[in-house]
Amino acid sequence: MKVTDHFKNANGKTLFTFEILPPLKGENMKTLFSHIDPLMEFKPPFIDVTYHREEYVYKQRENGLLEKITTRKRPGTVGICAAIQNNYKVDTVPHLICGGFNKEETENALIDLHFLGIDNVLVLRGDCVKSEQRFVPEPGGHHYASELIEQVVEMNNGCYLDDEQVSNSCTDFCIGVAGYPEKHFEAPNLKSDLRWLKKKVELGAEYIVTQMFFDNQKYFDFVNACRAEGIDVPIIPGLKPMTTKTQLTLLPSLFHIEIPCDLADAIEACPDNKAAAQVGVEWAIQQSKELMEFGVPCLHYYSMGKSGSVRKVAEALF
């Protein structure tokens, strides 16, 4: 079922969903299922599965020269989506990124997803390779998420890359995109960021999932700004319970977000990570309650591969 249909069927009730990371290469599905199992009693209608592009490392040869090695630490997004749907009978939302794919590879991945009965994709540009300072598209690939959306929409209309391909077989993906209440770090300002977001919706995006935030007012302001811009699709808040003291500096650095003073002060005062995780859970519960009162269609939690804190939040709400 499509994400948007889940929202319609909920009749105004706020749904619980979460995002997972593929296991590191060498781990198995049992490890992943052990993190998903504790959250299934809260009846998530769908689960997001991230995609991680390749990374480059340099290893020194015997002659002293450096050799560039390509590695992907968390492969398996498509297979994981199929395994989750088979094991739990819930929908999955694989992330689809520009980086690391050319258009032909993207088309083949979408065909695989379609054959597996997966009805949703979250379309993202993706991050640049860690060794590069700016995003560089794959040769023959997409530069922007908007271009990737266009390819998905073309396949939904039965159009494939091969001009000679005549087919009545259309995919039917529901397309989600990312939104940034504190703006994307590469955008010069929020207004510019919203113009690009509106373009994605006009091209075919049917819902938005936000970057994590810890101040609900930023989400409320973002929603109001989107509506004023003419963006009328559902906007799902993305949340993460803080779990360690180091996340106080790590999360702003990685995700370009701001931590409210009250939360930062409370985390800094914690004697250890156990206390910090409890503060994070309590903050996320209060955030979630306020967002539910606002009438959000869904609360989407970034589990980062660990279910403990997310489960505690869900126990208090669902």
C-alpha positions as CSV (number, residue, x, y, z in Angstrom):
1,M,0.0,0.0,0.0
2,K,1.1,3.5,-0.7
3,V,2.3,5.8,2.2
4,T,-0.4,8.3,1.3
5,D,-3.1,5.6,1.4
6,H,-2.0,4.7,4.9
7,F,-2.5,8.3,5.9
8,K,-6.0,8.3,4.4
9,N,-7.0,5.1,6.1
10,A,-5.8,6.4,9.4
11,N,-8.8,8.9,9.5
12,G,-6.8,11.5,11.3
13,K,-5.0,9.2,13.8
14,T,-1.2,9.8,14.1
15,L,0.7,6.8,12.9
16,F,4.0,5.4,14.2
17,T,6.8,4.7,11.8
18,F,10.6,4.4,11.9
19,E,13.7,4.3,9.8
20,I,16.4,1.6,9.9
21,L,20.0,1.3,8.6
22,P,21.1,-1.8,6.7
23,P,23.4,-4.0,8.7
24,L,27.1,-3.6,8.3
25,K,28.6,-5.9,5.7
26,G,29.1,-9.3,7.4
27,E,26.2,-9.0,9.7
28,N,23.0,-10.9,9.0
29,M,19.2,-10.3,9.0
30,K,18.8,-11.7,12.5
31,T,20.7,-8.7,13.9
32,L,18.4,-6.3,12.0
33,F,15.3,-8.2,13.0
34,S,16.3,-8.1,16.7
35,H,16.1,-4.3,16.4
36,I,12.8,-4.3,14.5
37,D,11.0,-6.9,16.7
38,P,10.6,-4.6,19.8
39,L,8.9,-1.9,17.7
40,M,6.4,-4.1,15.9
41,E,3.8,-4.1,18.7
42,F,3.1,-0.4,17.9
43,K,1.9,-1.4,14.4
44,P,4.0,0.7,12.0
45,P,2.3,0.7,8.6
46,F,5.7,1.1,6.9
47,I,9.4,1.1,7.6
48,D,12.0,3.2,5.8
49,V,15.3,1.6,4.8
50,T,18.2,3.9,4.1
51,Y,20.6,3.5,1.2
52,H,24.4,4.0,1.7
53,R,26.6,4.9,-1.3
54,E,30.1,3.7,-1.8
55,E,33.1,5.1,0.1
56,Y,36.7,5.4,-1.0
57,V,39.7,4.4,1.1
58,Y,43.3,4.6,0.1
59,K,45.7,1.7,0.9
60,Q,49.4,1.8,0.5
61,R,51.0,-0.6,-2.0
62,E,54.4,-2.3,-1.4
63,N,55.9,0.3,-3.8
64,G,54.7,3.1,-1.6
65,L,52.0,4.3,-4.0
66,L,48.4,4.7,-2.8
67,E,45.6,2.5,-4.3
68,K,42.1,3.8,-4.3
69,I,39.7,1.1,-3.0
70,T,35.9,1.4,-3.4
71,T,33.8,-0.2,-0.6
72,R,30.1,-0.1,0.4
73,K,29.8,-0.7,4.2
74,R,26.0,-1.1,4.3
75,P,24.7,-2.9,1.2
76,G,21.4,-4.7,0.7
77,T,18.6,-2.1,0.8
78,V,16.5,-3.8,-1.8
79,G,16.9,-7.3,-0.3
80,I,16.2,-5.9,3.2
81,C,13.0,-4.3,2.1
82,A,11.8,-7.6,0.6
83,A,12.8,-9.5,3.7
84,I,10.9,-7.1,6.0
85,Q,7.8,-7.2,3.9
86,N,7.9,-11.0,3.8
87,N,8.7,-11.4,7.6
88,Y,6.4,-8.7,9.1
89,K,3.8,-8.1,6.4
90,V,4.3,-4.3,6.5
91,D,5.2,-1.9,3.7
92,T,8.7,-0.7,3.2
93,V,10.1,2.6,1.8
94,P,13.5,2.1,0.3
95,H,15.6,5.2,-0.1
96,L,16.7,5.9,-3.7
97,I,19.7,8.2,-4.2
98,C,21.4,9.9,-7.1
99,G,25.0,9.3,-5.9
100,G,26.6,6.1,-7.1
101,F,23.9,5.3,-9.7
102,N,23.7,6.0,-13.4
103,K,20.2,6.2,-15.0
104,E,20.3,2.7,-16.3
105,E,21.2,1.3,-12.8
106,T,18.4,3.4,-11.3
107,E,15.9,2.0,-13.8
108,N,16.9,-1.6,-13.0
109,A,16.7,-0.9,-9.3
110,L,13.2,0.5,-9.7
111,I,12.2,-2.6,-11.8
112,D,13.4,-4.9,-9.0
113,L,11.4,-2.9,-6.5
114,H,8.3,-3.0,-8.6
115,F,8.6,-6.8,-9.1
116,L,8.9,-7.2,-5.4
117,G,5.7,-5.4,-4.8
118,I,7.2,-2.4,-3.2
119,D,5.0,0.6,-3.7
120,N,7.0,3.5,-2.2
121,V,10.4,5.2,-2.6
122,L,12.0,8.1,-0.8
123,V,13.9,10.0,-3.4
124,L,17.1,11.8,-2.3
125,R,20.1,13.3,-3.9
126,G,22.3,11.7,-1.3
127,D,25.5,12.8,0.3
128,C,28.8,13.4,-1.4
129,V,31.5,10.9,-0.9
130,K,33.3,11.6,2.4
131,S,36.6,12.2,0.6
132,E,35.0,14.9,-1.7
133,Q,33.9,18.4,-0.6
134,R,30.9,18.6,-3.0
135,F,28.5,16.2,-4.6
136,V,29.7,14.7,-7.9
137,P,27.1,12.7,-9.8
138,E,27.8,9.3,-11.3
139,P,28.7,9.5,-15.1
140,G,25.3,9.2,-16.8
141,G,23.5,9.8,-13.5
142,H,21.4,12.5,-11.9
143,H,22.6,15.7,-10.4
144,Y,19.6,16.5,-8.3
145,A,16.7,14.7,-6.6
146,S,14.3,16.5,-8.9
147,E,15.8,14.7,-11.9
148,L,15.5,11.4,-10.1
149,I,11.8,12.1,-9.4
150,E,11.3,12.7,-13.1
151,Q,12.7,9.3,-13.9
152,V,10.4,7.6,-11.4
153,V,7.4,9.5,-12.8
154,E,8.4,8.5,-16.3
155,M,8.4,4.8,-15.3
156,N,5.0,5.3,-13.6
157,N,3.8,6.5,-17.0
158,G,5.3,3.4,-18.7
159,C,8.3,5.3,-20.3
160,Y,11.7,3.6,-20.1
161,L,15.2,4.8,-21.1
162,D,15.2,2.7,-24.2
163,D,13.2,4.7,-26.7
164,E,12.4,1.6,-28.6
165,Q,10.9,0.0,-25.6
166,V,7.1,-0.1,-26.1
167,S,5.3,-1.2,-23.0
168,N,2.0,-0.9,-21.3
169,S,3.5,-1.9,-18.0
170,C,3.7,1.0,-15.7
171,T,5.2,1.2,-12.2
172,D,3.1,2.9,-9.6
173,F,5.5,4.3,-7.0
174,C,4.4,6.7,-4.3
175,I,7.2,9.2,-4.1
176,G,8.5,10.9,-0.9
177,V,11.1,13.6,-0.6
178,A,13.1,15.2,2.2
179,G,12.4,18.6,3.8
180,Y,14.6,20.7,6.0
181,P,12.9,22.8,8.7
182,E,16.3,24.5,9.3
183,K,17.0,24.5,5.6
184,H,19.4,22.3,3.6
185,F,23.0,23.3,4.5
186,E,23.8,24.0,0.8
187,A,20.8,26.3,0.3
188,P,21.6,30.0,0.5
189,N,18.4,30.6,2.5
190,L,15.1,28.9,3.5
191,K,13.0,30.6,0.8
192,S,15.3,29.3,-1.9
193,D,15.2,25.8,-0.3
194,L,11.4,26.0,-0.4
195,R,11.3,26.8,-4.1
196,W,13.2,23.7,-4.8
197,L,11.0,21.7,-2.5
198,K,7.9,23.0,-4.3
199,K,9.4,22.0,-7.6
200,K,9.8,18.4,-6.4
201,V,6.1,18.4,-5.4
202,E,5.1,19.8,-8.7
203,L,7.1,17.1,-10.4
204,G,5.3,14.3,-8.6
205,A,6.4,14.1,-4.9
206,E,3.4,13.1,-2.8
207,Y,4.7,13.6,0.8
208,I,7.6,15.1,2.7
209,V,9.7,13.7,5.5
210,T,11.7,16.2,7.5
211,Q,15.2,16.1,8.7
212,M,15.4,15.5,12.5
213,F,14.7,18.6,14.7
214,F,14.5,19.1,18.4
215,D,12.5,22.4,18.5
216,N,8.9,21.9,17.4
217,Q,8.5,25.6,16.6
218,K,11.0,25.1,13.7
219,Y,8.6,22.4,12.3
220,F,5.5,24.5,12.8
221,D,7.2,27.5,11.1
222,F,8.4,25.2,8.3
223,V,4.9,23.8,7.7
224,N,3.4,27.3,7.6
225,A,6.1,28.4,5.2
226,C,5.4,25.4,2.9
227,R,1.7,26.1,2.9
228,A,2.3,29.7,2.1
229,E,4.5,28.6,-0.8
230,G,1.6,26.4,-2.1
231,I,3.1,23.0,-1.0
232,D,0.0,21.1,0.2
233,V,1.3,17.5,0.6
234,P,1.6,15.8,4.0
235,I,4.7,16.8,5.9
236,I,6.0,14.1,8.3
237,P,8.1,15.2,11.2
238,G,11.3,13.2,11.6
239,L,12.4,12.7,15.2
240,K,15.3,11.2,17.1
241,P,15.7,10.6,20.8
242,M,19.1,11.7,21.8
243,T,21.0,8.7,23.3
244,T,24.5,9.8,24.2
245,K,26.3,13.0,25.4
246,T,28.5,13.1,22.4
247,Q,25.5,13.5,20.1
248,L,25.2,17.0,21.5
249,T,28.0,18.0,19.2
250,L,27.9,15.2,16.7
251,L,24.3,15.6,15.5
252,P,24.6,19.4,14.7
253,S,27.9,18.6,12.9
254,L,26.5,15.8,10.8
255,F,22.9,17.1,10.1
256,H,23.3,20.9,10.4
257,I,20.7,21.3,13.0
258,E,20.4,23.3,16.2
259,I,19.9,21.8,19.7
260,P,17.7,23.9,22.0
261,C,19.4,25.4,25.0
262,D,17.2,23.6,27.5
263,L,18.0,20.2,26.0
264,A,21.7,21.0,25.6
265,D,21.9,22.1,29.3
266,A,20.1,19.0,30.5
267,I,22.3,16.7,28.4
268,E,25.5,18.5,29.6
269,A,24.4,18.0,33.2
270,C,24.1,14.3,32.8
271,P,26.8,12.2,34.6
272,D,26.8,9.5,31.9
273,N,25.1,8.2,28.7
274,K,22.4,6.3,30.6
275,A,21.2,9.6,32.1
276,A,21.5,11.4,28.8
277,A,19.4,8.7,27.0
278,Q,16.7,9.2,29.6
279,V,16.7,12.9,29.0
280,G,16.5,12.2,25.3
281,V,13.5,10.0,25.7
282,E,11.6,12.5,27.9
283,W,12.3,15.3,25.4
284,A,11.2,13.1,22.5
285,I,8.0,12.2,24.3
286,Q,7.1,15.8,24.9
287,Q,8.0,16.7,21.3
288,S,5.8,13.9,20.1
289,K,2.8,14.8,22.2
290,E,2.8,18.4,21.0
291,L,3.1,17.2,17.4
292,M,0.2,14.8,17.8
293,E,-1.9,17.7,19.2
294,F,-0.9,19.6,16.1
295,G,-2.4,16.8,14.0
296,V,0.6,15.4,12.2
297,P,-0.3,12.3,10.0
298,C,2.7,10.4,11.3
299,L,5.6,10.5,13.8
300,H,8.7,9.1,12.0
301,Y,11.6,8.1,14.2
302,Y,15.2,7.8,13.2
303,S,16.3,4.7,15.1
304,M,19.9,4.7,13.8
305,G,19.8,0.9,14.0
306,K,18.9,0.9,17.8
307,S,15.4,0.4,19.0
308,G,15.7,0.9,22.8
309,S,15.0,4.7,23.1
310,V,12.4,4.7,20.3
311,R,10.5,1.9,22.0
312,K,10.4,3.9,25.3
313,V,8.9,6.8,23.4
314,A,6.4,4.6,21.6
315,E,5.3,3.0,24.8
316,A,4.4,6.4,26.2
317,L,2.4,7.4,23.1
318,F,1.0,4.5,21.2
